[in-house]
Amino acid sequence: MSDGSSVQAEQLAYYRAVADEYEEHVIDVPGQDELQSAVDSFRPTGDVLELACGSGLWTQRLLRSASTLTAVDGAPEMLARARARVGSDRRVRFIEADLFSWQADRRYDAVFFGFWISHVPDDEFAAFWSLVADALTPGGRVFFCDDNHRPEPELIEGADSPLVQRRLNDGRPFTVIKIPFEPADLEQRLQALGWSITVTGTSGPFYWGTGGFTPGRSRLGGRA
């Protein structure tokens, strides 16, 4: 297996390179309507934090109900697309940052991240969720969505590896992390970290989770 830090660097390089064609790589599988409905039902209000905002597809939806929105991503090319998508909306603050080292400078009423949790390395999982907990106000809500779709040609190191190979339209290959979580297993893992989150699957490979953090419960492996 490749060194973890080098894989994370290559994963970021992929998202920088794929920015202009990102929407062309959307998977066409069942469950998308269910997922869209779940996101629309979340409707976060107040101050909202979006992690790994990408090209802003979810950002514009969150702005339907949010008072303010802070959108963070490590790829400047993605942030440029997100800015263009939302236009001159002054409620949005964009931040370019590495989500494996960034920490919020304030607390938020809701935290959202779409199609990101499957790209978090296993050894960064607890620390990432500690970041999310630290960013939430007491009683704040979290919502995330993702998929566990990994086509056979992408499994360059076998089905048991968290790594897959993605290709741009011009054929350039990139190795990225793609962990195929099952909803029930992910829900149990989050419970062990002190979260009360329900993870729901769809008729296809998509899933979403929503809930909150319970102060005083275990945050195993969180930031020191």
C-alpha positions in Angstrom: 0.0 0.0 0.0 1.2 3.5 -0.7 2.3 5.9 2.1 -0.7 7.6 3.6 0.6 11.2 3.2 1.5 10.7 -0.4 -1.9 9.2 -1.2 -3.6 12.2 0.5 -1.4 14.5 -1.6 -2.3 12.6 -4.8 -6.0 12.7 -3.8 -5.8 16.5 -3.6 -4.0 16.6 -6.9 -6.8 14.6 -8.5 -9.5 17.0 -7.2 -7.5 20.0 -8.4 -7.1 18.4 -11.8 -10.7 17.1 -12.2 -12.4 20.4 -11.2 -13.3 21.6 -14.7 -14.8 18.2 -15.6 -16.1 17.1 -12.2 -19.8 17.0 -13.1 -18.9 14.7 -16.1 -17.8 12.0 -13.6 -21.1 11.8 -11.6 -22.2 8.2 -11.3 -25.5 7.2 -12.8 -26.9 4.7 -10.4 -30.2 4.3 -8.4 -30.8 6.3 -5.2 -30.0 9.8 -6.3 -33.6 11.1 -5.9 -33.7 9.7 -2.4 -30.4 11.4 -1.6 -31.5 14.7 -3.0 -34.7 14.6 -1.0 -32.7 13.9 2.2 -30.4 16.8 1.6 -33.3 19.2 0.9 -35.1 18.0 4.1 -32.1 18.8 6.2 -32.5 22.6 5.6 -29.9 23.9 8.1 -30.5 27.3 9.5 -28.2 29.8 11.3 -24.5 29.6 10.7 -23.5 26.6 8.6 -20.1 25.0 7.9 -19.6 23.0 4.8 -16.5 20.8 4.6 -15.0 19.7 1.3 -17.4 22.0 -0.6 -16.0 21.0 -4.0 -17.5 22.8 -6.9 -20.4 24.2 -4.9 -23.2 21.9 -6.0 -24.3 21.5 -2.3 -23.3 25.0 -1.4 -26.0 26.6 -3.4 -28.6 24.2 -1.8 -27.4 25.1 1.7 -27.9 28.8 1.0 -31.6 28.3 0.6 -31.9 28.1 4.4 -28.6 29.2 6.0 -28.0 32.6 7.4 -24.3 32.4 6.8 -22.1 29.7 5.2 -18.4 28.9 5.6 -17.2 26.6 2.8 -13.9 24.9 3.1 -11.9 22.9 0.5 -8.3 22.1 -0.2 -8.5 22.5 -4.0 -8.3 26.2 -5.2 -9.7 25.1 -8.6 -12.8 23.7 -6.9 -13.2 26.8 -4.8 -13.1 28.9 -7.9 -16.0 27.0 -9.4 -17.9 27.2 -6.1 -17.5 30.9 -6.0 -18.7 31.2 -9.6 -21.7 29.0 -8.8 -23.0 31.1 -5.9 -22.1 34.4 -7.4 -21.9 37.5 -5.2 -23.8 36.1 -2.2 -22.2 37.9 0.8 -23.4 35.2 3.2 -20.6 32.9 2.0 -17.1 32.8 3.2 -14.7 30.5 1.3 -11.6 29.0 2.9 -8.8 27.1 1.2 -7.4 24.6 3.7 -6.2 21.1 4.3 -9.1 19.4 6.1 -6.6 17.0 7.8 -5.0 19.8 9.7 -7.6 22.7 9.6 -9.5 23.7 12.7 -12.6 25.9 12.8 -12.1 29.4 14.2 -15.7 29.5 15.6 -18.7 27.2 16.2 -21.6 26.6 13.9 -25.2 25.6 14.1 -24.8 22.9 11.5 -21.9 21.1 9.7 -22.4 19.5 6.3 -20.2 17.5 4.1 -21.1 15.7 0.9 -19.1 12.8 -0.7 -16.1 13.4 1.7 -16.3 10.8 4.5 -15.3 7.9 2.1 -12.1 9.8 1.3 -10.9 10.2 4.9 -8.2 7.7 5.7 -9.0 5.2 8.4 -6.2 6.5 10.7 -7.7 10.1 10.3 -11.3 9.1 11.0 -11.5 9.8 14.7 -9.5 13.1 14.4 -11.8 14.3 11.6 -14.9 13.7 13.7 -13.2 15.4 16.6 -12.8 18.4 14.3 -16.5 18.3 13.4 -17.5 18.1 17.1 -15.3 21.1 18.0 -17.0 23.1 15.2 -20.5 22.5 16.4 -22.5 24.6 18.9 -24.1 22.7 21.7 -27.1 21.0 20.2 -25.8 21.6 16.7 -26.6 19.2 13.8 -24.4 17.4 11.3 -25.4 16.0 8.0 -23.3 14.0 5.5 -23.9 12.0 2.4 -21.7 9.7 0.3 -21.7 6.5 -1.7 -19.9 3.1 -1.5 -19.8 2.6 -5.3 -16.4 1.3 -6.4 -16.4 -0.1 -10.0 -14.2 -3.2 -10.6 -11.7 -1.3 -12.9 -10.9 1.1 -10.1 -9.9 -1.6 -7.7 -6.2 -1.5 -8.6 -5.1 -3.0 -5.2 -8.1 -5.4 -4.8 -11.5 -5.2 -3.1 -10.0 -5.1 0.4 -7.9 -2.0 -0.2 -9.2 1.5 0.6 -7.5 2.8 -2.5 -9.0 3.1 -6.0 -7.7 4.6 -9.3 -9.6 7.4 -10.9 -8.9 8.7 -14.4 -9.5 12.1 -16.0 -11.1 12.4 -19.4 -7.6 12.6 -20.9 -6.7 9.3 -19.3 -4.4 10.5 -16.5 -4.6 8.2 -13.5 -4.8 9.2 -9.9 -4.9 7.1 -6.7 -7.5 8.2 -4.2 -9.0 6.9 -1.0 -12.5 5.5 -1.3 -13.7 3.5 1.7 -17.0 1.6 1.0 -18.8 2.2 4.3 -22.0 0.2 5.0 -24.6 2.3 6.8 -25.0 0.1 9.8 -21.2 -0.3 10.4 -20.6 3.4 10.0 -23.4 4.2 12.4 -21.9 1.9 15.1 -18.4 3.4 14.6 -19.8 6.9 15.1 -21.6 5.8 18.2 -18.3 4.6 19.7 -17.0 8.2 19.2 -19.9 9.7 21.1 -22.1 10.6 18.1 -25.9 10.0 18.0 -26.2 9.8 14.2 -28.6 7.7 12.1 -27.1 6.5 8.8 -29.6 5.7 6.2 -29.0 3.8 2.9 -30.9 4.3 -0.4 -32.0 1.9 -3.1 -28.6 2.4 -4.6 -25.0 2.9 -3.3 -25.8 6.2 -1.6 -26.2 6.8 2.1 -26.6 9.8 4.4 -26.2 10.4 8.1 -27.7 13.0 10.4 -27.6 13.7 14.1 -25.5 15.3 16.7 -22.7 14.9 19.3 -23.4 14.0 22.9 -21.0 15.8 25.3 -19.3 13.5 27.8 -19.5 10.4 25.7 -16.3 8.8 24.4 -14.3 10.5 21.6 -11.8 7.7 21.1 -8.8 8.8 19.2 -9.8 12.5 19.0 -7.4 15.4 18.9 -5.3 15.9 22.0 
